[in-house]
Amino acid sequence: MTAVPRKGRVLVVDDEPSARSGLEKLLRQEGWTVDVAADGLLALAAFAERPPDVVVTDLKMPNLGGMELLAKLRVADPSLPVIVVTAFGDVSAAVAAMREGAEHYLVKPVDFDELLVVLERALERRELRDEADSLRLALRERDQEGLEGLIGASPAMQRVYKIATQIAPARATVLITGESGTGKGELARAIHRKGPRRDAPFVALHCAALAETLLESELFGHERGSFTGADRRRTGRIEQAHGGTLFLDEIGEVPPSIQVKLLRVLQERTFERVGGNETIHVDVRLLAATNRDLAHEVEEKRFREDLYYRLNVVHVEMPPLRMRGQDVLVLAHHFLARFCRENGSAIHGFTPAATALLLAHRWPGNVRELENAVERAVVLAEGDVVEASDLPVQAQTALAEGLRVPGATMVEIEKWAILTTLDAVGGSTTKAAEMLDLSVRTIQYRLHQYGRQKDGSPGRDSTPG
């Protein structure tokens, strides 16, 4: 018979020997590691020796009762799930325990199936909180070593941090490339903040958002009367950025007539306002970004070659989110915390099924798409965790889209291998484990992570172990 996988450590506290031993036996049969204690004082000693994942305690006990035990455990480990058991009809005591931080309450005689469900949920929530804490810790550690404003610790992002840190003190022009939504603007701001111009202006302009005449005026400014509606002199973005940094987003959209003037700014550090004759000298560091292949644009004669080489002194490419592995979860938890603050929500994590969808989705809109998906989930979630159903439909269909290599992470590849093999062997974890050279326990643990726990549905493993 296949061994039951360990599910966690539970501490059972009850002064009635029969109730205590009965729960211990049943829980061990279900795969739990069980410690027992006859009262609150003994429970505290057991907690100190081997901290459990979940505590199940009676409320009425000698020496130290359940309420006092709950209070001391909350101080020792605020995230420890505590399930209280109360006598039939004494619901007021259970309500009081819930107010003091108990995870759930059960009424004697305890329904064992209900207890198992409550324990599974409590352990899952504990794991979600622990995962969120570890991700926040990793994020704080990354902030100390990486670049302010950028989130992620994947090898792809570490390469970005390294080159950005090297070029931040210089004056060299930087060309940032990457797909839409990858964070090119955030990288530009991080380079500015890391460099000697951090206290000077950072001026940004989205070049694709303006018509040619408006773009020229925005960049270089204009004199009064230079065109219809120009009723006063206007200072352009280049002049506003004097002494600091000018960031031109979507530089590939700039028309040829303005490319010529930008080239002069880079070569001579001078320009004239629209309709003016005064030559203005500026000290500006230029950072530019595009999602286009500018080298190809040069070949097609749509972008000036001389300007391209002036811009491309240093090239930094922002990786797409699908190439950043576990950064998806780090970013998802970052956005979750932010939108919970903004919306007054108390959501503290993602279910395993939601986590699997986050990792499996290709995120063609990159970080911007993920941000929107998490904001939507915070608004729609009905519980204190994000369910798979709270995520957008596009993410929910990701698992059925197949695996793309190159581009998939090892997490995605492993998941695809396990699920595809299970389908091929009719759901037998034993046969799948043999084919993949993994233990049955590993397969079962991964299925739990993917939100596909076995429940007796077709495909349940009945192969002898």
C-alpha positions in Angstrom: 0.0 0.0 0.0 1.3 3.5 -0.8 2.6 5.3 2.2 0.6 8.4 3.3 2.7 11.5 2.9 3.5 13.6 6.0 1.3 16.6 6.3 2.8 18.5 9.1 3.2 18.5 12.9 0.1 19.0 15.1 0.0 19.4 18.8 -3.1 18.0 20.5 -3.9 19.4 23.9 -6.7 17.7 26.0 -7.0 16.6 29.6 -9.2 13.7 28.7 -6.9 10.7 27.9 -9.4 9.0 25.6 -10.1 12.0 23.5 -6.3 12.8 23.3 -5.3 9.3 22.3 -8.1 8.9 19.9 -7.2 12.1 18.0 -3.6 11.1 18.1 -4.2 7.7 16.5 -6.6 9.0 13.8 -4.3 11.9 12.8 -1.2 9.6 12.6 -3.2 7.4 10.3 -3.8 10.4 8.0 -0.1 11.2 7.8 0.2 13.9 10.5 3.1 14.0 12.9 1.4 14.3 16.4 2.6 15.5 19.8 0.2 15.4 22.7 -0.1 17.3 26.0 -2.6 16.9 28.9 -2.8 20.6 29.8 -1.6 24.1 28.8 1.6 24.0 30.8 2.7 20.7 29.2 1.7 22.1 25.8 4.0 25.1 26.3 6.9 22.7 27.1 6.1 20.6 24.0 5.9 23.8 21.9 9.3 24.9 23.1 10.9 21.5 22.4 9.3 20.9 18.9 7.3 23.8 17.5 4.2 22.5 15.8 2.6 23.6 12.5 -0.9 23.6 14.1 -2.3 23.3 17.6 -5.7 21.7 18.5 -6.6 22.5 22.1 -9.5 22.0 24.5 -10.7 25.1 26.3 -11.5 23.6 29.7 -8.4 22.1 31.3 -6.6 22.2 34.7 -3.4 24.1 35.5 -3.5 26.2 32.3 -6.7 26.4 30.2 -7.1 26.8 26.5 -7.7 30.6 26.5 -4.5 31.2 28.6 -2.6 28.8 26.3 -3.9 30.6 23.2 -2.7 33.9 24.6 0.8 32.6 25.3 1.1 30.9 21.9 0.0 34.1 20.2 2.9 35.9 21.9 5.4 33.2 21.1 4.3 32.7 17.4 1.7 35.1 16.1 1.2 33.1 12.9 0.7 29.7 14.6 -2.8 28.4 13.8 -4.7 27.4 16.9 -7.9 25.4 16.7 -10.0 25.4 19.9 -12.4 22.6 21.0 -15.4 23.5 23.2 -18.2 21.7 24.8 -21.6 21.5 23.1 -23.6 24.6 23.9 -20.6 26.7 25.0 -20.4 28.7 21.8 -19.6 31.9 23.7 -16.3 30.6 24.8 -15.4 29.6 21.3 -16.4 33.1 20.0 -14.2 34.7 22.7 -11.3 32.5 21.5 -11.8 33.5 17.9 -11.6 37.1 19.0 -8.3 36.4 20.7 -6.9 35.0 17.5 -7.9 31.3 17.2 -8.0 30.0 13.7 -11.2 28.0 14.1 -13.4 26.3 16.7 -15.0 22.8 16.8 -17.7 21.5 19.1 -17.5 18.2 21.0 -17.8 15.4 20.0 -15.4 16.4 17.3 -16.3 15.5 13.8 -13.1 14.0 12.6 -13.7 14.7 8.9 -14.4 18.3 9.7 -11.2 18.4 11.8 -9.1 17.1 8.9 -10.5 19.8 6.6 -9.8 22.5 9.2 -6.3 21.3 9.7 -5.5 21.2 6.0 -6.8 24.7 5.6 -4.9 26.0 8.6 -1.6 24.4 7.4 -2.1 25.8 3.9 -2.7 29.3 5.4 0.4 28.9 7.6 2.5 27.9 4.5 1.1 30.9 2.6 2.0 33.3 5.3 5.5 31.8 5.7 6.0 32.0 1.9 4.9 35.7 1.9 7.3 36.4 4.8 10.2 34.8 3.0 9.4 36.6 -0.2 9.3 39.9 1.7 12.6 39.1 3.4 14.2 38.3 0.0 12.8 41.5 -1.3 14.3 43.5 1.5 17.7 41.8 1.0 17.5 42.5 -2.7 16.7 46.2 -2.0 19.9 46.4 0.0 22.0 45.0 -2.8 20.0 45.9 -5.9 18.4 49.1 -7.3 15.7 51.1 -5.6 12.4 50.8 -7.4 13.2 47.5 -9.1 11.8 44.2 -7.8 13.1 40.7 -8.4 16.2 38.6 -7.7 16.3 36.3 -10.7 19.6 35.8 -12.6 18.2 37.9 -15.5 17.5 40.8 -13.1 20.8 40.4 -11.3 22.5 41.1 -14.6 20.5 44.2 -15.1 21.3 45.4 -11.6 25.0 44.8 -12.2 25.3 46.8 -15.4 23.0 49.5 -14.1 25.1 50.0 -11.0 28.2 50.2 -13.1 26.8 52.8 -15.5 24.9 55.0 -13.0 27.9 57.2 -12.0 28.8 57.9 -15.7 27.5 60.5 -18.1 27.1 58.0 -21.0 23.8 57.8 -22.9 21.9 54.6 -22.2 19.5 52.7 -24.5 17.1 50.5 -22.6 15.2 47.9 -24.7 12.6 45.3 -23.9 9.0 44.4 -24.4 6.2 46.7 -23.3 5.5 46.4 -19.6 8.9 45.1 -18.5 9.8 48.2 -16.4 12.1 50.2 -18.7 11.0 53.4 -17.1 11.6 52.1 -13.6 15.1 51.1 -14.6 15.8 54.6 -16.0 14.7 56.2 -12.7 16.8 53.7 -10.7 19.9 54.7 -12.8 19.2 58.4 -12.1 18.7 57.8 -8.4 21.9 55.8 -8.2 24.1 58.4 -9.9 25.6 61.8 -9.0 22.6 63.6 -10.6 20.1 62.1 -8.1 19.3 65.5 -6.5 18.8 67.2 -9.9 15.6 66.9 -12.1 14.5 63.6 -13.7 12.3 64.6 -16.6 10.4 62.0 -18.6 8.6 62.2 -21.9 6.6 59.5 -23.7 7.4 60.2 -27.3 4.7 58.0 -28.8 1.9 59.9 -27.1 2.3 63.2 -29.0 2.0 64.4 -32.6 5.1 65.6 -34.3 4.5 69.4 -33.8 3.6 68.9 -30.1 6.5 66.6 -29.6 8.9 69.2 -30.9 7.5 71.8 -28.6 7.5 69.5 -25.6 11.2 68.7 -26.2 12.7 72.0 -27.2 10.1 74.5 -25.9 8.8 77.4 -28.0 8.8 81.2 -28.2 5.8 83.3 -27.9 4.0 83.7 -31.3 6.0 80.8 -32.9 2.7 79.1 -33.9 -1.1 79.5 -33.4 -1.9 79.3 -29.7 1.7 80.1 -28.6 0.7 83.0 -26.4 3.8 82.8 -24.2 7.3 81.3 -24.1 7.4 77.7 -23.0 10.4 75.8 -21.6 10.9 72.4 -23.1 11.7 69.1 -21.4 15.4 69.2 -22.4 15.8 72.6 -20.7 13.8 71.5 -17.7 16.2 68.6 -17.3 19.3 70.8 -17.2 21.8 69.4 -14.7 19.8 66.2 -14.4 18.5 63.3 -16.5 16.1 63.3 -19.5 14.3 60.1 -20.1 12.7 59.6 -23.6 10.4 56.6 -23.6 9.6 55.0 -27.0 12.4 56.8 -28.7 11.8 54.7 -31.8 8.6 56.7 -32.4 10.4 60.0 -32.9 10.0 61.3 -36.5 13.2 62.0 -38.6 12.9 65.8 -38.4 13.2 65.7 -34.6 15.9 63.0 -34.7 18.2 65.5 -36.4 17.7 68.0 -33.6 18.2 65.3 -30.9 21.4 64.3 -32.5 22.7 67.9 -32.2 21.7 68.0 -28.5 23.8 64.8 -27.9 26.8 66.0 -30.0 26.9 69.7 -29.0 24.7 70.0 -26.0 22.9 72.9 -27.7 19.5 73.6 -29.3 17.0 76.4 -30.1 13.4 76.7 -29.0 10.8 76.4 -31.7 10.5 79.9 -33.3 13.6 81.2 -31.5 17.1 82.2 -32.4 18.8 82.0 -29.0 21.2 79.0 -28.7 20.7 77.3 -25.4 23.4 75.2 -23.8 22.4 72.3 -21.6 24.0 69.7 -19.3 21.7 66.7 -19.6 22.2 63.0 -19.4 20.0 61.2 -21.8 18.4 57.8 -21.1 16.2 56.4 -23.9 13.9 53.3 -24.1 12.1 51.4 -26.9 10.4 48.2 -27.5 11.4 48.3 -31.2 14.5 46.8 -32.8 16.3 50.0 -33.6 19.0 48.2 -35.5 16.4 46.9 -37.8 14.8 50.4 -38.0 18.2 51.8 -39.1 18.4 49.1 -41.9 14.9 50.1 -43.0 15.9 53.8 -43.1 13.3 54.7 -40.5 15.8 55.7 -37.8 19.0 57.7 -38.3 22.1 55.5 -37.9 24.2 58.3 -36.4 21.6 59.0 -33.7 21.3 55.2 -33.0 25.0 54.9 -32.3 24.9 58.1 -30.1 22.0 56.6 -28.1 23.4 53.1 -27.9 26.6 53.9 -26.0 25.5 51.5 -23.3 22.7 49.0 -24.0 20.6 47.4 -21.2 17.9 44.9 -22.1 15.0 44.4 -19.6 14.0 40.7 -19.6 10.4 39.7 -20.1 8.6 38.4 -17.1 8.4 34.9 -18.5 12.2 34.7 -18.3 12.4 35.7 -14.6 11.2 32.6 -12.9 10.2 33.1 -9.2 10.2 36.9 -9.6 6.6 36.4 -10.7 5.7 35.4 -7.1 7.9 38.1 -5.6 6.2 40.8 -7.7 2.7 39.3 -7.1 3.2 39.5 -3.3 4.5 43.0 -3.7 1.5 44.1 -5.7 -0.8 42.2 -3.3 0.5 44.1 -0.3 0.2 47.4 -2.1 -3.3 47.0 -3.4 -4.4 45.6 0.0 -3.2 48.8 1.6 -5.0 50.9 -1.0 -8.3 49.0 -0.7 -8.3 48.2 3.0 -8.2 44.5 2.3 -6.7 41.8 4.6 -5.7 39.3 1.9 -2.4 37.6 2.9 -1.5 35.3 0.0 -2.3 33.1 -2.9 -3.7 29.5 -2.8 -1.5 26.8 -4.3 -3.7 26.7 -7.4 -3.5 30.4 -7.8 0.3 30.2 -7.4 0.5 27.5 -10.1 -1.4 29.7 -12.5 0.8 32.7 -11.8 3.9 30.6 -12.6 2.4 28.9 -15.7 1.0 32.1 -17.4 3.2 33.6 -20.1 2.5 37.2 -19.1 2.7 38.8 -22.6 2.0 42.1 -21.0 4.8 41.5 -18.5 4.9 43.3 -15.1 2.1 45.6 -16.1 -0.2 42.7 -16.9 0.7 41.0 -13.6 0.0 44.2 -11.7 -3.4 44.6 -13.2 -4.2 40.9 -12.6 -3.3 41.2 -8.9 -5.3 44.4 -8.5 -8.3 42.7 -10.0 -7.9 39.7 -7.7 -7.8 42.0 -4.6 -11.0 43.6 -5.7 -12.8 40.3 -6.4 -11.5 38.0 -3.7 -14.1 37.0 -1.2 -11.8 35.3 1.4 -8.4 36.2 2.9 -6.5 34.5 0.1 -6.5 34.9 -3.6 -8.1 31.9 -5.3 -7.4 30.7 -8.9 -10.9 31.9 -9.9 -10.0 35.4 -8.8 -7.3 35.7 -11.5 -8.1 36.8 -15.0 -9.4 34.2 -17.6 -6.2 34.7 -19.6 -4.1 33.4 -16.7 -6.6 30.6 -15.9 -6.2 29.2 -19.5 -2.4 29.3 -19.3 -2.0 25.7 -18.2 -3.6 24.4 -21.3 -1.6 26.4 -23.7 1.4 24.0 -23.7 5.0 24.6 -22.8 7.3 26.9 -24.8 11.0 26.2 -24.8 13.2 28.2 -24.7 11.5 30.6 -22.4 10.1 28.3 -19.7 11.5 28.2 -16.2 12.6 25.0 -14.5 9.5 25.2 -12.3 7.3 25.3 -15.4 9.2 22.5 -17.0 8.9 20.3 -13.9 5.2 21.0 -13.6 4.6 20.2 -17.2 6.6 16.9 -16.9 4.7 15.8 -13.8 1.2 16.6 -15.0 1.8 15.3 -18.5 3.2 12.0 -17.1 0.3 11.6 -14.7 -2.2 12.0 -17.6 -0.3 9.4 -19.6 -0.3 6.8 -16.7 -4.0 7.4 -15.8 -3.2 9.4 -12.7 -1.0 6.8 -10.9 1.6 8.6 -8.8 3.6 5.4 -8.4 4.0 4.9 -12.1 4.7 8.6 -12.7 7.3 8.5 -10.0 9.0 5.6 -11.6 9.0 7.2 -15.0 10.3 10.5 -13.7 12.8 9.0 -11.2 11.2 10.9 -8.4 9.7 9.6 -5.1 5.9 9.2 -4.8 6.0 11.7 -1.9 7.6 14.3 -4.1 4.9 13.8 -6.7 2.2 14.1 -4.1 3.8 17.2 -2.6 4.0 18.8 -6.0 0.4 18.0 -6.7 -0.5 19.8 -3.4 1.5 22.8 -4.6 -0.3 22.8 -7.9 -3.7 22.7 -6.1 -4.5 19.2 -7.5 -4.9 17.2 -4.3 -6.3 13.7 -4.8 -9.9 13.4 -3.7 -11.2 10.2 -5.1 -12.1 11.6 -8.5 -11.2 9.6 -11.7 -7.5 9.1 -11.9 -7.0 8.6 -8.2 -3.9 6.5 -7.5 -4.8 3.0 -6.5 -1.5 1.3 -7.6 0.1 -0.7 -4.8 3.3 0.8 -3.4 
